[in-house]
Amino acid sequence: MAGAGEDEAAPPSPSPDRQPMEEAAAAKRSRSKNHHGLADGPSFRMEDLPAEVQPVIISLLPLKEAVRTSMVSRSWTTLWRFHGDLCFNEPVDVDSNTDDNPADQVNGTGTNDQSTNQCGTKITRAKFIETVNSVIQQHSGIGINKFSISCDLHKEDSHHLDRWIRFAASSKAKIIDFDLKLFDYPVEEAPHFPLEALDAQGSSFVQSLSLAGASIKPSSGICRFTVLRRLVLNSVQIFGDFPGLLAKCSRLEDLEIIRCSGVDDLIVPHKLDKLQKLLIARTDVQMVVIHAADLAHFEYEGRLIPIVLHGCSKLEKATIAFDTTNPSALAHAFNVIPSISPVKILIVRAIISTYAQSLELPLRPQGMFMHLRHMTCQIVVYCRELNEDNGLLQLAHWLDTAPQLETLDLHMLYLSSGAFFSAEVAGAEGPCMCRHDHLKTVFMGGFQCYKSQIELACSILGNASVLEQLTIEPRLTENFTGGL
């Protein structure tokens, strides 16, 4: 009986179907309670922040998002006008029905905004120019960090370029980047970039200046660029005293000159004590002479020319790429640029045709590259018959100038004017090569068992006393640069 009474008093157990419904209802009540609790508490409003803090918060957004956010409230309308990065890129997609919307007049801000690519039609160059002019007219001109424009600007549009440069100068922009493209037009059509406009007030605030597709004419009237740390010129036509301009850049750390014209001899008599990186690529200069005590990275691509880098005792990495067929290209890299001897990493790209048995260049004493640990050689060998050319063997001689070498990456491309011949096994006697007590790793790409390749490999095996790995790869790897 007791058991029966207990059974009658027990509440009925909930059915399996009702249990999930009750849990969902309880969760809903909990969310509602929390929501009302937050609503009853103190709320955060942008207007409660100090006036000087509000633009700082808005400036953390990309420019386009900052403009759109400023339209949420009337009190926020002018906040975007203090944004520190103004970057415009042509072409850009905009909605053709929103021409009066300031947010849709702002181009890319250096970020990958995927939603931009989903908008309407592309604006024309005239619309782009109108957009830039509209934005800089509304901007406060205060606190500009970066001012960047990338567009296909023609010479007849130079008056717009002058206006943009004056804005960048008056707003004291620290980073200025103008890419005017000009890929499909002759160099003579390049618009002129007035450097003197950046120095209108007697001293420049620019820390980084990058120009592409323009022309410049440095003059003695330009005052010192006292804080300029980075100068990049790409496809720029240079008139006037360019070495004199560099001499005024006392704090220059990074100098890159790519596909430029107008400079015959790049000789800078003044010391650039802060220069750490120097890149000269495909620029038709006859000679390079620079004093740079702190230079750490040097890169040159072009014809065989005299290169003198004074006082570069801190040089760590050098890249030398010669784009002309010359039997003494390797000798020139190792023998005529004595200032690169302190390097720890050396990359040499050259085109060779025959083995220079008697070099007119003076031979360097053994042990010239005392600090060199890693060397990469990318060599294109032109020859009549692939299996008879021994131009590659000169590399064995230049390896002797690096007794501390630990890693050698060798990439070889053989090109013949005749038929491709099958390889024959080389004789036992190979090139003369000194003993290497530190060489541990060797990679030989493009190895097709040609006679000179086998002789070089055998010479390395016979003279590298601590060699741990020799890798032979018949194919050219992705590291090979085909634009030699």
Salt bridges, closest charged atoms under 4 A:
GLU22 OE2 - ARG18 NH2 3.54
GLU47 OE1 - ARG45 NE 3.91
GLU65 OE2 - ARG68 NH1 3.58
ASP104 OD1 - ARG68 NH2 3.54
ASP152 OD2 - ARG125 NH2 3.69
ASP152 OD1 - HIS154 NE2 3.80
GLU156 OE2 - HIS154 ND1 3.34
GLU253 OE2 - ARG229 NE 3.78
ASP254 OD2 - ARG230 NE 3.30
GLU256 OE2 - ARG230 NH2 3.86
GLU256 OE2 - LYS277 NZ 3.42
ASP284 OD1 - ARG303 NH2 3.25
ASP294 OD1 - LYS314 NZ 2.94
GLU301 OE2 - ARG282 NH2 2.77
ASP323 OD2 - ARG282 NH1 3.96
ASP400 OD1 - HIS436 NE2 3.86
GLU406 OE2 - ARG373 NE 3.86
ASP409 OD2 - HIS374 NE2 3.11
ASP437 OD1 - ARG435 NE 2.64
GLU473 OE2 - ARG475 NE 3.12
